[in-house]
Amino acid sequence: MRKNTFKQAITEGRQQIGVWHMVRDTQVTEMLGGCGFDWVLIDCEHTPNSEADVLAMLQALNGSPAMPAVRPSCLNVAEIKRLLDVGAQTIIVPYVQTVEEAELAAAAVEYPPHGIRGVSGGSRSSLYGTVPDYFTTARDEICLIVQIETVASMEKLEEIAAVPGIDGIFIGPADLAASMGHAGNTSHPDVVEAIVSAMRRIRAAGKPAGFLSSNQEMLEKVVEAGCVFTAIDIDFGLLRRAALERIEACRGWKA
């Protein structure tokens, strides 16, 4: 079983720089794994990625120093089970609103009697049944992160952070901005203030804090406030900005 160096690092408070991976192509996965990122988030919430796609992407990251993380489409126990069975070790559950939902997420990643994860003796997660004592040690290398991204869940942040089995909390800026009445404007001063405050509250609660943005100024603020797993861009955005920059540099040829 692969050591979850991402979980170890954020638990120790060591900064982990990541990238959001939405392009549905394993060659892109493999390329991102070799860029120097500490972690690569494979997204299933806002992409057409299936568990089979995730499996192929995890395989593409084999041998890479970058640790994979996977975001399921929602808090779906069956989907989380399947993602774990194909080898995901870090799960970021979106849109967790209540203590009860955080408890369900924690139960989903742990075997009975303490959790409800379905038991499979020969899945990829246990290297097809070859990892000794996998069922009693698997949770040690699983990192469960929940996303807080609404005004309602921000009010319950400390209660959610205190749920046993929650290994980290990620603040989702886009949904939070929308919840605050500023959809599409994550740079609104009230949204920025709420995000920075959340970073400090998460750290004060004793949990690692995470965030995603391509805005360098915003990233500097959240890292200063205590963010320790920081996704600095999205692959689609990187590709689009590079393409626009190149076409702009050459547009004069057509004059």
N, C-alpha and C positions, 0 to 999 in steps of 0.2 A: 504494500500500500504506500502510495506516494506521500511523503511528508508535506503537510500543508504549511509551507513556509510563509504564505500570505497571512494565515491566521496567527502564526507565531509572531510575525513582525508587528501586526497591528495591535496584538495583545500587549506587546512590549513597548508600544508607542513609537515604533519606527516607521517613518514615512514610506508609503508604497504608492508609486505613481502608475496610473493605469490609463487605458483607452477603452472607449465604448465601441463594441464591434457589432455592426448591424448589417454589413454587406454579406449576402448569403453565398459565400464562396470560400472554400477551404484553402485556396492558394493565398487569399487575403489573410485568412487566419494565420497561416504559416508565416507569411511575411511580417505581420504584426508581432508575432511571437519572437522574432529575431531583431526587433527594433530597439530593445533595451527597456521596454516597459516591465514593471514588476508584476502587473496583472492585466489580463484581457477579459473584459466582460462580454460574454455572449448573450445577446438579448433575444428573448422570445416574446416580450410583451408588445413591442411595436414593430415586429418583423413577422414574416411568414415561417420562421424557423420552427421545425418540428423536433421531437426527441431524436429522430434519425439524423437530422442536420447537426444537432448538438454533438451527437456521438462522433460524426466525421470531423467536426471542428476540434473536439477534445483530442482526437487522434492526431490531427494536424499540429497540435501543440505539444505532442509527446517529444521529450528531449529538449524542449525550449525552457529557458530560465524563467519565462513568464508563467505565472500561475493562472489557470483559467477560473473564472467565476461565471455563473449562469443565472440569468433572471428569468423565472417562469412567467407565463402570461398573466398569472394572478395567484392568489392564495388558493391553490388547488392541490389537495393532498395527493391525489392520484398522479397528477403531473409531476409534482415534486419527487414522488417515489420513483417514477420512471427516469427522471433526470439523475437522481442519485445512483440508480442501478446502472446507468450507462457511464458513470464515473465522475460526475460532478461532485466536487468536495466543498465548494463555496457557493451558497445559494443566497441570492438577494431577492427577497420577496417584496413585490411592489404594493403600495397602497394599503398598508396596515393601519387601521384606524383606531383599534381598541385593544385593551389588555387581552380580551378573549381571543381576538384574532392573532395576537402575538403568541399566546399560549398554544393555539392550534398550529402555528408555524413551527414552534419549538417541538411539539409532539410529532410533527410530520417528518422530522429528520432524525428521530431516535427510535430504536427498536423497543418493543414491549420488554418488560412491563412498564417502563417509564414513558414510552411513546407509542406511536401507532404506525411507524414505518413498516410496510409489508416486507416479509422475509423471503429472500430468494437466495438459494445456496450457490448458484452458478453464474451470477451476473458479472459484468465487467468490473463493477466496483470492488469485488473481492478477488479480482484477477481470476475469475472463473472458478472460484472455490479454493484457491490455493493460498490465500492469506490466513495464517494461523490466528484463531480467536477473533476473526473479523467482526462477528456480531457483538462482541463485548468491547471491542476497541475502536470500532468505526467512528463513533461520535467524537473521539479525540481529534480526528483529522477533518471533521466537518465543521465548517464555519457558517453560521446562520446570521444573516444580516437582514434587518427589516427596514423598509422605506417608510419614512414619515413625510407626508406631502400634502397635508391639508391643515386648515386652521384648527379643526376639531382634534386631529391627532397631535398637533403641536401642544395643545392644552394638556394632553395626557402623556407627554414625552417621558417624564420621570417615571411614571407608572409602567409604561411599556419597557423602558430601559431596565426596570427591576425584575422583569419576568425571567425566571430561570431558563437558561438555554439560549438567550439572545446574546450573540457574540459581538454585535456591532449595530450601529444605526446610521442609515444613509438618508440625507435630506434631499428630496426630489424637488429641484427648483421650479420646473415648469408647472407642475400641478399645484405646487404651493402658491405660486404667483396667481394662477387662475382662481384658486380658492379664496385668495385675498382680494379678488376683483380686478386683477391686473394681468389677465390672460395675454400671453405673448410678450410680457414685459418683465423679465426676471431682474432687470437692472433698476426697477423702481426702488426709490430709497426705502420704502416701508418693507419691501420684500428682502432687500439686502440686509436691512437691520434684523429682520426675523431670522434669516439664515445664519448670520454671524452669531446672534444670540443663541440659536439652536446648537451650533458647534460647541459653544462654551457650556451649555447646559448638559449636553451629552457627555462631555469630558468630566464635568463635575459629578455626573452620575456614575462615573467609573467605567464608561464604555468607549470604544473607539468610534470616531465620527468619520463619515464619508460624504463625498460630494462630487458632482460632475459639472464642469463648465469649460467652454473654450475661451472665456473672457479672462485674460491674464490678471487684470486688476482684481476681479472677483476671486480668482484662485489665490492670489496673495493674501487677501483678507481672510479667507476661510482657513488657510494653512496657519496664519498668525493666530487665529482663534482656536486652533487645536485640531483641525482636520488631519487625519493620519492615513486615510486611503482616498486618494484624490485622482479622479479620472479627469484628464486634461483636454480631451477632445473626443469627437465621434468620427469614425472612419469616413462616413458619407461626407461630413463637413470638410474634413481634410482634403478629400479628393476634389470636391467642388471648388474650394478656395484655390487649390493649386491649379485647377483647370482654368478658372477665371483669370488668375494672375498671368498664366502663360498666354492666353488668347489676347489679353490686354497688352502684353508686352510686344505682340506681333501684329496688332491691328493696323498699325501705320502702314504696313506693306500694301494694304488695299486702297490707300488714299490715291 
